[in-house]
């Protein structure tokens, strides 16, 4: 039964990965046909949803079949591909090399757009890192306060016992 359950989970994972691949392929084709737009954004949403489904299937499968590391690598590969396609979508479907080439006004505009997006991304990453650092510091303070409260509780309980005696 365990073997059958593991096989069923593995099959579900493979189906979810196939859906994610199909969504990523559709997004790539939409970008190749004409860049951004509603079709590409819809394809991006579908690919992201399929990838989330694959992640859920991977979690459900656990390590029942001994393939956890393989599944994790497969998911990371698809996630990296989705991130690259999202960057292209943000750049209006332009390839990074095309956006960096200063040969024409259009290319310069793409390069400026890419630079601004890169700066914005860096700013957001800095804000996220700051928020994570603050969260960790807050957690440390909370642990300290909790430990202090526990010590005070012990002192109060000890004092109460001594008074009662």
C-alpha positions as CSV (number, residue, x, y, z in Angstrom):
1,X,0.0,0.0,0.0
2,X,2.8,2.4,0.9
3,X,4.4,1.7,-2.5
4,X,1.1,2.3,-4.3
5,X,0.6,5.6,-2.4
6,X,4.2,6.7,-3.2
7,X,3.6,5.9,-6.9
8,X,0.3,7.8,-6.9
9,X,2.0,10.8,-5.3
10,X,4.9,10.6,-7.8
11,X,2.4,10.5,-10.7
12,X,0.6,13.5,-9.3
13,X,3.8,15.3,-9.0
14,X,4.8,14.5,-12.6
15,X,1.4,15.7,-13.8
16,X,1.8,19.0,-11.9
17,X,5.3,19.5,-13.3
18,X,4.0,18.8,-16.8
19,X,1.3,21.5,-16.2
20,X,4.0,23.9,-15.0
21,X,6.1,23.2,-18.0
22,X,3.2,23.7,-20.4
23,X,2.4,27.1,-18.7
24,X,6.1,28.1,-18.9
25,X,6.2,27.1,-22.6
26,X,3.0,29.1,-23.2
27,X,4.5,32.2,-21.5
28,X,7.7,31.9,-23.5
29,X,5.7,31.6,-26.7
30,X,3.6,34.6,-25.8
31,X,6.7,36.7,-25.1
32,X,8.3,35.6,-28.4
33,X,5.1,36.6,-30.3
34,X,5.0,40.1,-29.1
35,X,6.2,40.7,-25.6
36,X,3.9,41.7,-22.8
37,X,0.2,42.2,-22.9
38,X,-2.8,40.3,-21.5
39,X,-2.0,37.0,-23.1
40,X,1.5,36.9,-21.6
41,X,0.3,38.0,-18.2
42,X,-2.4,35.4,-18.2
43,X,0.2,32.8,-19.2
44,X,2.4,33.9,-16.4
45,X,-0.4,33.6,-13.8
46,X,-1.2,30.1,-15.1
47,X,2.4,29.0,-15.0
48,X,2.8,30.4,-11.4
49,X,-0.4,28.6,-10.3
50,X,0.8,25.3,-11.9
51,X,4.2,25.7,-10.2
52,X,2.5,26.3,-6.8
53,X,0.4,23.1,-7.5
54,X,3.6,21.2,-8.2
55,X,5.1,22.5,-4.9
56,X,2.0,21.3,-3.0
57,X,2.3,17.9,-4.6
58,X,5.9,17.8,-3.7
59,X,5.1,18.6,-0.1
60,X,2.4,15.9,-0.1
61,X,4.8,13.3,-1.5
62,X,7.4,14.1,1.2
63,X,10.1,11.6,0.9
64,X,7.9,8.5,0.5
65,X,9.7,7.4,-2.6
66,X,13.2,8.7,-1.7
67,X,13.0,11.4,-4.4
68,X,12.7,14.6,-2.3
69,X,16.0,16.0,-3.5
70,X,15.1,15.3,-7.2
71,X,11.7,17.0,-6.8
72,X,13.2,20.0,-5.1
73,X,15.8,20.4,-7.9
74,X,13.0,20.1,-10.5
75,X,10.9,22.8,-8.7
76,X,13.9,25.1,-8.4
77,X,14.7,24.7,-12.1
78,X,11.1,25.6,-13.0
79,X,11.0,28.5,-10.5
80,X,14.2,29.9,-12.0
81,X,12.7,29.7,-15.5
82,X,9.6,31.4,-14.3
83,X,11.6,34.2,-12.7
84,X,13.6,34.7,-16.0
85,X,10.3,34.9,-18.0
86,X,8.8,37.3,-15.5
87,X,11.8,39.6,-16.0
88,X,11.3,39.4,-19.7
89,X,7.6,40.2,-19.2
90,X,8.5,43.3,-17.0
91,X,10.9,44.5,-19.8
92,X,8.0,44.3,-22.3
93,X,9.2,41.0,-23.8
94,X,12.7,42.2,-24.6
95,X,15.7,39.9,-24.2
96,X,18.2,41.2,-21.7
97,X,20.8,41.5,-24.4
98,X,18.5,43.5,-26.6
99,X,17.7,45.8,-23.7
100,X,21.4,46.4,-23.0
101,X,22.4,47.2,-26.6
102,X,22.7,51.0,-27.1
103,X,22.5,50.9,-30.9
104,X,19.0,52.5,-31.3
105,X,16.7,54.8,-29.4
106,X,14.4,51.8,-28.7
107,X,17.3,49.9,-27.4
108,X,18.4,52.8,-25.2
109,X,14.8,53.1,-23.9
110,X,14.8,49.4,-23.1
111,X,18.2,49.8,-21.4
112,X,16.9,52.7,-19.3
113,X,13.8,50.8,-18.4
114,X,15.9,47.8,-17.4
115,X,18.2,50.0,-15.3
116,X,15.2,51.5,-13.5
117,X,13.7,48.1,-12.9
118,X,17.0,46.8,-11.7
119,X,17.3,49.7,-9.3
120,X,13.8,49.2,-8.1
121,X,14.4,45.5,-7.6
122,X,17.5,46.3,-5.6
123,X,15.7,48.8,-3.4
124,X,12.9,46.2,-2.8
125,X,15.5,43.5,-1.9
126,X,17.1,46.0,0.5
127,X,13.8,46.7,2.1
128,X,13.0,43.0,2.4
129,X,16.4,42.3,3.9
130,X,15.8,45.1,6.4
131,X,12.4,43.7,7.3
132,X,13.8,40.2,7.8
133,X,16.6,41.6,10.0
134,X,14.0,43.6,12.1
135,X,11.9,40.5,12.3
136,X,14.8,38.5,13.6
137,X,15.7,41.2,16.1
138,X,12.1,41.4,17.3
139,X,12.0,37.6,17.7
140,X,15.2,37.8,19.8
141,X,13.7,40.5,22.0
142,X,10.5,38.5,22.4
143,X,12.5,35.4,23.5
144,X,14.3,37.6,26.0
145,X,11.1,39.0,27.4
146,X,9.6,35.6,27.6
147,X,12.6,34.2,29.5
148,X,12.5,37.2,31.8
149,X,8.8,36.7,32.5
150,X,9.4,33.0,33.2
151,X,12.1,33.9,35.8
152,X,9.8,36.4,37.4
153,X,7.0,33.8,37.5
154,X,9.4,31.4,39.3
155,X,10.4,34.2,41.8
156,X,6.8,35.0,42.5
157,X,5.9,31.3,42.9
158,X,8.9,30.8,45.2
159,X,7.9,33.8,47.3
160,X,4.3,32.6,47.5
161,X,5.5,29.2,48.8
162,X,7.7,30.8,51.4
163,X,4.9,33.1,52.6
164,X,2.5,30.2,52.9
165,X,5.0,28.2,55.0
